[in-house]
Amino acid sequence: MNSALVALEAQVRADLAKTAHPNAAWLTPKLGPDDRPALDVLVVGAGQSGLATAFGLMRSQVSNILVLDKSEEGKEGPWLTYARMHTLRSPKHFTGPDLDVPSLTYQSWHEARFGEQDWRNLDLISRELWAEYLLWFRRVVDLPVRNGCEVIDIAPAAGGLLAAKVQTAVGIDIVFARKIVLATGQEGMGDWTFPEPLRHLPSQLCAHAAQPIDFASLRGKRVAVIGAGASAFDNAATALEAGAAEVDLFCRRAEIQVIQPYRWLTFRGFLRHFCDLDDAWRWRFMRAVLEMREGFPQATYDRCARHPNFRLQERAPIGAARETAHGVELQTPRGEFAADFVICGTGIDMNFAGRPELRNCAANIATWADRYQPPPDECSPRLGRFPYLADDYALMERAAGETPWIADIHVFAIASTMSFGASGSSINAMTTAVPKLVHGLTRGLFRADIERHWASFQAYDVPQAVVARQAPAMGEER
């Protein structure tokens, strides 16, 4: 480790010590059914959102926490797995998990690693360096993370606790917690989607962009990419760079989307107060944003367009797909196209019942369709399937009283978008979204313990001063 990074880590520790007020312990662990202290908060997911949430909790003196991730250390989140862009798309100066502690920003880490001039010359942050920074962040703030642990079931337990069943390499463990945060990224409340005409294709002919793909095997092959968002272009470019003979990217719209709505909404007012709007305004904004889909920067397009064997097929929704002796035949309004392999960059859909950890409550999770009926010209069944969350990111019941315990499950992932806007899957929004989540968690913990706090207050008898009593003057009564 270089001397600049050693000095930065010392600065981090000093900054956190100077800004720790108030640092009084205020939570007493509850005993679980196993007679061991239960966690105050279990965070599921050790990607950027889970780490930032855990850090925010530690800053609020909620230290009886644990972060679990099913991946091996360093492979949390998308950065070294299915993310196939060269750099982040967020501007380099946007802050994130640091939660406004200057010494914890990516910039401070980068300058310590590579120097101030390198930072000034930097255009965008590489995804590999971002992954390295997140590991450093996790270590320097000393977050309690366990890898190789997958939460496969959540159920109510005695004493108002939640029981998380955790699959590890050595078997099943049960973790009890007062609250659980699902910081599970893109697929946390559903799964990646395949267009209906492609769902029957075997895995050797068709994969989702979020799945492992052997791009080297596509050398000399005809590749079809379905979708026209940023990740679709990333996968098309990766296939081209791996030596694919030709790559067709199919866009169902008349023109590809080049406007990035998330650039517009990245201002404090929207990020902080979007969730305070009424349902009509929240629906109107997020329907416009999510149906517009995510745009892509010039470099993402150029990465594909520089290859003469790349073709953009607009007005080309897939109507049908047929497996052939030589691959796949795709039918579109623009004609038939043959491909050896198909990659679907077609996003996610909400499907609570498909998540094993939610099987005990999936049928009673309130959705936007349950709580809000938009005007006819604003209807969207896809967006109506998003969970309708409380103001602390908690799940809400469809039928009150059937699963009241889900009020202690908080969703901080892409699924929170309809209720909170950019939040649980956005670097740009962390500086406002994480404090709001932490506020909701600590509010719930405090309210649940109010009787104990009242008793503690009544018993408090620590004097702040010693008052010297003067002896009475001569002749005064004693």
N, C-alpha and C positions, 0 to 999 in steps of 0.2 A: 504494500500500500504506500503510495507516495506521500510526502510530507504535507502537501496541500490538503489531501483528503483526510489525513490524521487531524490536521488543524480544524477542518470543517466539522468533523465529528465532535471534536471538543466544543466547538461553537454551538452545535446543535444541543448538546447536553446543557451548556450554560444557558442558552435561550429558553429551553424548556423549564429549567429550574427557576429562572427569573419570571416566567409567566405562568407559574403553576397555581397562583391564587385563584379561588380558595382551594387549599389542598387538604381539607379535613375529610377523613373517611366518613361516609354517611350511609353506607349500606351494610347490612348484616346478612350473610348468606343464609338462605333457608336450607333445611335438611331435606334431602330427597328420600324417596322410599327405600333407598339403599343405605340410609343413615349417614351418608356423606354429604358435605355441603354442595348444593346445586349451584350451577353457574347463574350469575345475574343475566348475562346475555351470551348466547351462542350465535356466532356469525358463520353462516354457511357460504363458503366461497372466499378464497384468498387472492383474488385478482385485485385490480386497483380499487374497486368500490368497497370490497370487503376490508382491505387494509386501511383505507381512509376512514371507514366506519369504526373499526377497532381503535384507530388512533384518536378519533373524536371522542370515543367513550373513555379512553384512558385519560384524556385531557379533562374530562368531567369527573374524574376520580371514580369511574366505574372500571375497576381493574380485575374484578372476578369474571373474566371473560375468556373465551376460547374461539379461535378461528380454525375451521376445518376446510380442507380442499381435497378433492378426489385425485387430483393430478400430483405428479412428483414435483419436488421443489424446482422452481424455475419454469415450469410448464403451465402455471396457472394462467387463466385467461387465454386470449387468442394469439398473443404476440409471437410466440415461437411454435405455434401449431397451425391453425387454419388461416391466420392473417397472412395475406400474400402480397401486400403492398410493400414498397421499400421503406416508406416513412409514415409517421403519423400524419393525419390530415389537419389536425389542430395546429394553429400557429405556435411557434416555439415558446412565446412568452406567456401563453395561457397557463395559469397555475392549476394545481389539482390536489393530490393527496396531502400536500404540505399544509393545507388549511390555513394559509396566510402566515406561516412561519418562514421568514425569508431564507434562513439557513437550510431549510428542508426542501426548497424548490429544486426542480430539475436543473434550472440555470446554475444554481450554486454547486450542485453535484458535477455538472458538466465542466464548469470552469475549474473546479478542483482537479478533475481528471485530465483535462486537455488544455486548459489555459483560457484566459479571457479572449484572446484573439480568435481562437477556434470557435468560441461561442458567437462572436461577432460575425464570423464568416459563415456560420451555420444557417442553412435555409430552413429545413424541417428536421425534426428529430427522427432518427432511424428507429424502427420498431425493436431491433435487437438492443439498442442502448436504452430504450424505454423499459424493456424487460429487466435489464441489468440494474437500472435506477430503482425499480420497484423492489427488487431483492435487497438493495442497499437500504432503502427506506425502511423496509420491514425489520432489518437487523438493527439499524441505528436507533430506532425508537422502541426496540425490544418488544415486538408484538408476539403474543403466544399463538403460534401457528403449528398445526399438525397436518402434514401431507399424507396422501394415500388413505384418506378417510372420506367415504361417501355416505351421506345421509340418505337412507332408503325408506324411512318411515318417520312420521311425526304424529304423536298421539297425546291426549291429555293424561296427566298423572295426578296422583294425590297431592293435596296441599296447594292446588292452583298452579302446579308446574306443568311443563311440557316435557315429554320423553322423546328424545331423538334416537332412533336406532341407526347405528353407524357401522358400515361394513369396512373392515380393515383387512390387511394382509393376513392377520392371524385369526380372524373370526368376527363375531358380532359384539359390539359394545353398546351400552345404553348410557346416554348422556342426558342428565336432567338440567333444565334451565327455566328461568322465569320468563325469558323472552328469547325469540329466535328471529334473526334477520336473514332473509334469503337474498344474499348478494350474488346471485347465480347467473348474471350476465344475460346473454341473448335468449337462451332457450329455457330460462329458469321457470317459466310458467306454461311451457308448451314444447314445441319442437320445430325443427327446420322443416320447411314445406317443399314438396315436389308438386309441380303442376299436374292436375288430374290425368291428362293424357300420357304422362310419363311414369306414373306410379307402378305400372306393371313390369317395367323394364328391370332386368337383373342387375345386380351391383357391378358386374364386370363391364356393363355397358353404360351405366348412369350413376352419378354420384352428386351429392350436394356439395356446394363450395365449402361448407363447414366440416366436411369429412376428410379423412386422410386420402390423398390422391397421389399415385405414383406418376408424377409428370414425366419422368425419364422414359416410362413405357409408352408415352404418347408421341415420341419422336417418329416423324414420318407418317403420322396418323391424321385423319380428318376429325376435328373437334368442333362440337357445337356447344355454345354457352348460352343458356337461357336466362334472360334478365339483362337490364341495362343500368344497374346501379354500380356504385364504386367497386363492390366486391366482385361483381360479374366481370368488370374490366380487369381487375387484378388477376383473376383466374385465367382470363383469355390471354393476358400478357405473359403469365407464367408458362402457359402451354406453348406460346409462340417462342419464348426464350429457351424452352426445352427442346425445340426443333420440330414442333408439329408442322405437318405439311400444309395445312390450311385451318383457319379458325374463323367460324361464322358466329357472330354474336347477334342473338335475336331479341329485338325490342318490340313489344306489343303495341306501343304507342306510335303515333305518327312521327314524333321527333323524340330524340333522347333528352333526358332531363339534365340541364347544365346549371340550373340555379340550385344553390345549396341553402335551404331555408334555415338550417341551424346557424349559419353565419349571421342572419338577421336577428335571431332571437337571443343571441349571446350578449345580453346587457342585464345589469343588475335587477332592474325593475321586473323584467319578464321572468328571469330565472328565479327570483325570490318570491314573486307575488302571483305568478300564473295560477298556482294552486288555490289562491284565495278568490279567484273568479267564480261566478256561478257556473252550473253545468253547461248551460247553453254556450257561453263563451269558451269554456275549456274544450267542449266538443268541436266547436267551429274552428278554433285554432289548430287543434291537433289533427282533426280530419284533413285540413288543408296541408299540414306539414307531412303527415304520414302517407297520404295518398299522392303527394307530389314525389315522394320517395327522396332518398339522399342523392344529391348531386355529386359530381366528382371534379377534382381540379384538372387543370390543363395537362399536368405531367402524367396523370393517370391515363388520359386519353392518348397522349403522345406515345406512351409506352407501347400501346397497341398499334397505333396508326403508322409508326415508323416501319412496320413490317408489311411488305407488299402482299403477303398471303393472308392478311386480315381483312374481313369484310363485315361491315355493319349492316344488318338487315332490319330496317325500320318497317313499321306496319306489318309485323310478322309474328302474331301470336301463334302458339303451337295448337293446332286443332286436333291432331292425332299423331301417334307415333307407332311404328311397326318394327318389330325385330326382324331382321333379315339374316341371310347367311353371311353377309359381310359387315353387319353392324346394325345401324338404326336408320330408318327412313322417317323423316319428319315432314308432316303436312302443314303448310301455312297458306295464307291468302296469296303469298307471292310464289307459290309453287312448292314442289317437293325438294327436300335436301337430304343428302346421304351423309352420315357421320359414322365414325368408328367408336366415338365416345361422346357422351353428353354430360355437361356440368351444369347444375342448376344453381344459379345465384339468385334465388327467389325468396329469401328472407325467412321469417318465422310466422307461426300462428299460435294463438292461445289454445291450449288443450290441457286443462287442469287434470283431467282424468288420466292423461298419459304420463303424469309425473308420479312415480311411486311414493315419494315423500308426502304427497298431497292426497293419497287415495282415501284417507279417513275423513276428508272434508271437501273433496272436489265438487261434489254435487250441491254443496251449500255455500259456495263462494259467490258472493254477489258480483255481477258483471255490470258493465255500463249499460248493456241492453236491459238489465233488470231495473235500473234506477233512472234512466233518461230516455225519452222518446224524441229524437230529433225531428226537425221538419222533413217532409218527404224528399226534398231536393238535397238533404244532407245525410241521408241514410247510408250506413255502411255496416253490413253484418260482421265483417272482419274486425272492425274497431269495436263493435258492440261486445265482442268476446273478451276484451281486456278486463282485468279485475277493477272493480270500483273500490278504491282504497279510502280509508279514513285519513284524517289530517295528520296522522303520525305514521303513514305508510302501512298501516295494519290492514289485514284482510277484514272484510265485513261479511256478515251472514246474509244469505238470500232469504232464509226463513229464520226470524229471530228466535233464539232459545235452543236451536237444535245443535249448534256447535259453537257455543260462546267462547271456547278456548282459542279460537282462531284470531281473536282480538290481540293475542300476544305473538302472532306471526306477522312480521313486517317485511314487505317486499321492496327491495332496493335493486331493481334490475330493469331491463327493457320493458317489462310488463307494467312498471309504474308510470310509463310515459303518458298515458291518457289522463291520469289523475294529476300528475305533477309536471308534465312537460319534460324537457331534458333533465335527467336526474341520475338514475342509478346505472346508466351505461355511458355516461358522458364525462370526459375529462373537463370540458368547458364548464359544466354545472356543479362540479364537486364543491367549489368554494362556498356555494349557497345551499346546495342540496344536502350535503352531509351534516352540517350544523342543524338543519331543520329535522332530519331524521334523529340525530342524537338528542335534540330537545324533546322530541316525542317519546323516545325511549326513557329518558330520565324522568320526564313528567309522569309516565305510567308507573315507574318504579317508586317514585316519591309518593304518589297518591295511594298506591297499594299499601304503603308502610305508614300511613298517616297516624294511625293509632299508636304505633311504636314511637313515632317522632313526638307526639303529644305527651306520652308518658316520659320520654327522655327530657323534654323541655320542662315538665313539671318537677322532675327530680334534679334538675340542674341547679347547683348551689356553689359554684366556684366563685369566690370573691375576687374582685379586680383590684382591691386596695385594702390596706390595713389602716384603720382609723385609730390614732392615738387618743385615748381619753385623758383629759387633763384632770389632775387632782383638784378637788373643791377648795376654794379659798378659805382662809381662817374664818371661822364663825358660820360658814355655810353648812347647811344640812347635808349630811352624807346620804 
